[in-house]
């Protein structure tokens, strides 16, 4: 596993603890990079399956206050990378570093995992320890032969429950759901009874429950309509002001073309190792596997942004094909240079792929400024 941007950490002292599947989670007392606080980092992480090294000597840091998008082709290792960061996968060597006291939460890619659970319970499961305490308490109090040992255990659980603000758990979960647009009437329904859009919101509420500092999301908008994906992305942007957010995506609607520096591309190099890089052209230069797909979401997002910009303060003119576009654009430039025409707005010739595409393209462009564009056909 190769990281192409090795940054150095400033570390005062550290405390190692074992967490999740035995991964070493190193909680640093002070982690800074050029004035920015690092919320989570991979330090010399290696993951091997047998003799094959999937990830090798991973060194990458993520600073607070940013929303990072991780893009790449299917099978490149995006989900595996998030599982390493969250501690769900045990690494062969290295450690994951987190700022002390920070709580990490994960939105999983499996949107059917909680179909048999009530919505409210699913959200509270975002704090697994709190949920386990609630269930153990309920089981003890439901006993007909309540013993002295049960009473002692219940007392211990009640103390921990109160310390974790457990009495407010249901109201906090309900407030999260309502804020995400899941009405109270659905709070006691099974997750499996909800539609795809609602289900994503419930799983997002689960990930947000307990106000985590670091939020990892695996394909959060995969089942959503493009406009819903854009709304979800804007929600993440606002959330990133106080939280560290990282998510994987294939969608250009989940990529911010104004902040391409936040994108990390995941791809497989010629030797078969997975690479994570902020250099979006590195995959092409290294001639690795599936490289065009690795950064396609960024290309598409930039294309959407450019097309939107071109349609602002310009006059679109529909033509049949690309050759018409080239000839007419050249003719326009020639006439302007000779003072024959002086258009008040830029003339943009848009190829429609033939006569059959003109009607559909005109309908789309008419929705932008409610004016039907002129058409040139031969």
N, C-alpha and C positions, 0 to 999 in steps of 0.2 A: 504494500500500500504506500503510495508516494504522495506527499503533500508538497506542493510547489511554492508555498509561502511559509517558510519557517520563521516564526517570530520568537523572541525570547521572553521568558516570564521573570518577573521580579517577585521572589518568594522570601518571606520573612521566616516562617516556620510552618511545618505541616503536621497533620495528624492523620494516620492511616486507619481506615476502618473497613471491614468487609461488609458488603451490601449486596442484596439481590442474589445473583448466581455465583457469588464468590469473587466478583470483580473487585479490584482495588479502587475505591473512590477516595481520592486524596482531597481533603478539605483544607485549602490553603487559607492562612490568616490574611494575607495580602496578595492579591493578584492584579497587576496593572500592566497596561500596554499603551505607551505614548499618551498617558493621561486618561485612558478609558479603562474602566473596570471590566475584567474578564469574568463572565458568569460561569462558563464551562469550557473545558479544553481537553483535547486528547494528547497525551504525552507518551511518545514512543510506543504507541499501541500496535500490536501485531495480532492477527487472527489467522490461525492455520487449521485446515481440515486435512488431517493426515500429513502428507508431505507438501501439499499445495498451500502456498501462502496467499490468502485472499486479500488481506490487508497487512502491510509491513511498515513498521516505524512511522506510524501516523502522528503528525504533530500539527495541530490546528487549534485556533482559539476563536471564540465568539464573544464579542464585547456587548455590554448591556445597552439597552435602548434601541436595539436594531431588530428588524424582522428579516431573517435570512431565508432565501429560497434555495433548495437543493434540487437540481435538475439532472436528468440523465436518462438513457435508454432503459427499457425493461431488462432486468437482470444485471444491471451495471453495479448494483450494491447500495442503492439509496436507503432502502428499508433496513438493510443490515447495518449500515452506518448509524442510523438512528437508534437501533437496538443496542449497539455498542455504547453510544453516548448515554443511554438510559440505564445501562447495566443489565438489560435483559439477556444479553449474550456475554458469556465469559470469554475474555480475551486470553491469548496465549502468553503475551507479555505486555508490559506497559500499564498505564493507569489513566483513569478519567479524573480530571481535576475540577472541583467545584468550589465556589466561594462558601465559606462556613455559614451554616444556618439557612442556606438556600434550599427550597423545596422544588423538586422536579416532577412534572406530570406529562403523561403521554396520551395522545389521541391515536388509537390504533387504526390500522387499515381495514381490519375485519369489522364491517359495519353490521354483522349479524350475530356477533358474539353474545350480545345481551338481549336478544329477542325474547327470551323467556322471563325476563325480569321486569318489574314495574318501573316506570320512568323515573319516579322519585328515588327509588332504591339505586338505580343505575347511576344517577348523579352523585349520590352520597358515596358510592363505591370509589369515587375519585380520591377519597381519603380512606384507603383500604383498612387501616387500623381502626379508625372510628367506626366504620361499617361493621367490622368483626366484633367490636365491643358491643354494639347495638344488638347484634344477632345473639351473641352469647348471653347478654343480659336477658333478652326475651325468652331464651331457652330455659334459663335458670328459674325465672319467675313463673314459667308455665308448668313447672314440676308440681305434681301433687304431693310428693314426699320431700318437701323442702327441708334439707338438713342444715346443721350448724356450719358444715364446710361450705355449703352453697351460700349461706348468709355471709361468710367471710369473703368468699370469692366475689359475690355481688357487691359488697362494700368496696372492694379493691377496684372493680370495674367502674362503679359509680364515681369514684374519685378521679380516675383517669378520664372518664367520659366528661365530667364537669371541667377538667383542666383543658380538654380539647374543644371546649365550647359546644359540646354535643347537644345541649338542649336547644340550640339555635340551628342545628343542622338542617332540619326539614324546612324551616322558614328561609334559610339561606339558599338551599337548593331550589326552592320554589321561586325565589326572587331571581335567581340566575335563569331559570327556564322562562319565566315571564319576560325578562329582559331580552332573551333571544327569540321571542315570538312564539313560545310554546304555552298556550293558554292553560289555565288551571284545570279545565275539563279533561286534559290529557295526562295530568300528572300521575294518575293512578292506573293508566292504561299500560298494557305491555308494550315494550319498545317495538316488538315485531308487528304491532298493529298500526304503526305510524308509516307515513310515506317517506321516501328517501330524503327529502329536504328536512323534514322534522327530525328524522333519525340522526342526521349529521349534527343538528343543533343540540340534541340530547347528549350525544357523545362529546360534543364540544363543551357543554355545561359540565359534564363529568370531569373532563380534563381541567377545567377552570375551578372546580370546587376546591375550596380551601386556599384560594388565592396563591397558586404556585408562582415562583419567581422565574422558573424556566419551563417553557412549554414546547414539547416536541410533537409535531403533527405529521402523520404519514398519509399522504394523499387526502387532505381534508375536504377538497371540493370535487372529488371524483364522480359523485352521483348528481351534482348540481348543474342547473342551467347556467350558461355563461354569465348572465347578468347576476345570478345569485352568487357565482364565484367571485365576481368583482366586488359585490357587497361584502362577502366574507373576507376578501383580501383587505378592504378598507377597515373592517372591524379589527383585523390583526394589526394593521398599522397603528390604530389608536391604542390597542392593547400593548403594543411594543414600547410605549412611552414608559411603562412601569414594569414590563416583563421582558425576558429574553425569549424570543420565538424563533424556532427553526421548523421548516416544513418541506416535505418533498412534493413535487408536482410535475405533471406532464402538460399542464394547461397554460397557454399564453395569458389567459385572463387572471392567473395567479402570480404573474411576474410583473414587477414594476420596472418599466423601461426607463424611468427617470433615475433609478437606483440600481443599475446593473452591477455596481461594485458589491452589492449584497448577495449576488448569486454565486453559488459554488456548483461547478459541473462535476458529475461523477461519471467515469467511463473506465473501460478496460484497455490497458495498453497492449503493445505487441507481445509482451512477455506473459500476458494473462493476469497481471496484477491490476487491482482496482486503484484508480487514481482520483483524488479529489483536488480540485484546483479552482482558484478565482480567475485564472486566465482562460477565458472562454474559447480562445483559438488554439490552446495547447493540444487539445485532442486531435485536431487536424494535422498539426505539425509532427506529432508523434506517430501518426498513421496507425492509430489503434483500432480496436474493434467497435463497430456501431457508432462511429464518431458523428456522422451527420445528425443522428437522432439525439445525441447527448445535449446539444445546445439548441435544438429546434424550438423549444418553448421561448427561449430568449429571442431568437430570430423572429418568430411569429409575433411576439409582444412588441418588438421594435417596429415590425411592419404595420401592426394595427395603429401604433402611435403615429407613424409617418403618414399613413393614409388619412387619419383623422386631421392631422395638421394641414395636409395638402388641400383638404376640403374647406378649410377656414379662409374666408376672404378671397375666394377664387371662383372662377366660372368653369365648372366641369362641362366638357363636350364629349359626347359618346361617339366612339368610332367602332368599326367592326373588329379589327385586328391590330397586332403590334406594329406591323409595317405601316398601317395608316397613322398610328401614333407617332412613329419616328418621322415620317414624311411631313406631317402637318406641324409637328413641333419645330422641325427645321425651317419650314416655310414661315411659321410665326416669328421665329428669331430673326430671319432674314428681313421680313417686312418691318419689324420693329427697329432693326439697326439702320434701315434706310428711311425711317421716318414716315413710312406709309400708313402704319397703324399705331395707336397709342392706347391700348386697353387700360381701362381704369382698374380692372382686376386681372390677376394672372389667369391665363387660359390654360387649362389642364385637359389634355386629351386622354380619355380613359377607354382602353380596349375592352370589349364585352364578350369576346370569343365568338363573334359571328352575329348575324341578324337575330337569331333565336334568343340571344342573351340580352338584347337591348331592352326589352320590356321590363325584365326583372331588375336589371341594373338601374334603369330610370326610376322604378318604383322605390328602390332603396335610397337613391340620391335625392329624390323628391321629399323623402322624410326628413332629410337633414335641414333644408331651408324652405320647404314647402313650395319650391319653384321647380317646374319640370325642366330638365336640362335639354339643350339642343342636341340633335343627332345628325351625324354626317354618314351617309351610306352611299355605295356606288352600285 
